[in-house]
Amino acid sequence: MRLPEVELFVNGKSLEKQESKDHFFYFQVPNKGETILVAVAGKCRDGSYIRKVEKFNEAYRLKEEGAVLNWFDITEPEGYFSLNDKVEDIVSTEEGKEKFLNLIGNILSRRPQPEESEGGTGPVFNDNMLRMLGGFTVLRMIGMMGTASLEPMTKEEMLEMNEALNKITFHTEREM
């Protein structure tokens, strides 16, 4: 059953009625204290309860093992880098190179490395490696790390890296 209109009630009072041809409705709900939400569309109704907290309890955050990073999860504020930028662009500045190498180093240090062999242990991110990977986006580089016998990064680690990249401003020809 498709109903084109829904009314949202907040603590028993109507907040707003909305119509939509695509059946998606977006309400700006005040989140103060404890709130009971009830959505009504025709004879259908559904409810929810929310409570404002000062600090989010991480025990409630869904941590999906093997979760996939979706394109819409990646924030890309204008003038800042993200996982969708090329490695060469990010490391073209001192700030970008330093932060990028620190990010990669922190992630690699938290996961099991391949067994030592005659060739050493896993990838080393030096200038030669950065030049070789320069044309790849960070997201593509992360995917390639999985094929280099490294444990894949989790969705949370990739989002953490993207958040850090979002703090590095462009200092390349992209600005001009």
Phi, psi and omega in degrees: 000129179250121178246126187279354184227141176224145176241134180252129177251135178242116182051043175086353181248139180295125176274313186186152169251140177227148172246149180205134176281333182263002175067026172246133183233138183232120180241144173266105185257126175294134181245085181229126178063227180251133186227133174254124180250137175224124177257133182234128176223109184061234179267000181268145177209149178212151184227164180207158180232129177233151178224126179287133177235156179287318182227131181295135177275108184300339179297338180271350181285130178289123176246107185268124177284127180073021182295150180264136176277119179271155182302325183282352176282341186271113178278142182224072179297140182300133178089002181230158181279165176209181177298341182274001179267156180286145179304316183299325179291317182294316184274007179286350176241156178300313181300313181298314181297313181299311182293320181297313180296323176296317179300310180298316179300317179297319181291315180295327181288343182267359182234157179298138179261157177299155178302146178298139177224184180300330183274000181107198183235103173066179183287144175246125183269079176257185183301322179296316179296319180296321177295319181295320182271354188309322183281351180270149171288161178300320180299317178294319178299319179299319178298322180290331179298326178295329179278353179263030178065022175260146176299132182299150176289147176279163176303318181297320178294320179293320178293324176297317179294318180298319179299319178293319178295328179295352180259358180258120182277155175294139172222036184238188180299343182301330183288331189279000000 
